[in-house]
């Protein structure tokens, strides 16, 4: 009889621990800068031109992200002066850094849209790319993508 309360308490403890452990696994999987940029770069038709890789220090300066908050990143940009296409994925050290990076990427989109509006006749095709831009945060990671075809991007973002 004395073993029954001990067994019940042990079972309850195991259930509680399992429930707590499951909480961390819920939610969207963070972006992986290496794998996810490769997936998006290789997806058919996503980008209309060649993109060049940008190093971490330059990317952080460009986006206004504190480099000390970044664990890793992969950033690619159009290789011509008229291309607005870009792909950036950052993994940050904590949620606070990720939130700041997410906001910085949002500001980047605003700045690009304002700058391109002044060249609307010249950059007509590029402006439509900005209209569909995606900026997303998943846990301690963030993504920004400006591209030609958002169909494969939506599939990717929805886990497909």
C-alpha positions, 0 to 999 in steps of 0.5 A: 500500500505504501508503494502506491502513493510513491508510484503515483507521485513518480508517475505525476512527476514524469508526466509533468517533466514530459509536458514541460519538455514538449513546450520547448519543441512547439512552434516553428523550427528556427531558420538554418542559415546554411541549409535554408539559404541553399534551399531557396537559392536552388529553388526554381525561378525564385531569383531572376539573377545571380546573387553574391554572398555578403560577409557577416560584418558587411551584412550586419553593417548594412542591416544595422544589426549588432554583430555581437548578437549574431551567432551566424548568418548567410546573406546574398544580394543581387550582383547588379546595381539595379537588382533589389533581390536579396536573401538574408537569414540570421541566427541570433544569440537570444530572443532580444537580439532576434527581435532587434534583427527582425525590426532592422530587416523591416527598416531595410525593406522600408528604406529600399521601398522609399529609395526605389520609388524615386526610380519607379520608371527605371526599376518597375520590375524591381518594385514589384519584388519589394511588394512581395518581400517576406520578413519573418522571425522564428525563435532566435532566427530571422529571414528577409527575402526579396525575389522574383517568384514568391510561390516557392518561398511560400511553400518553403515558409509553410513547411513544404 
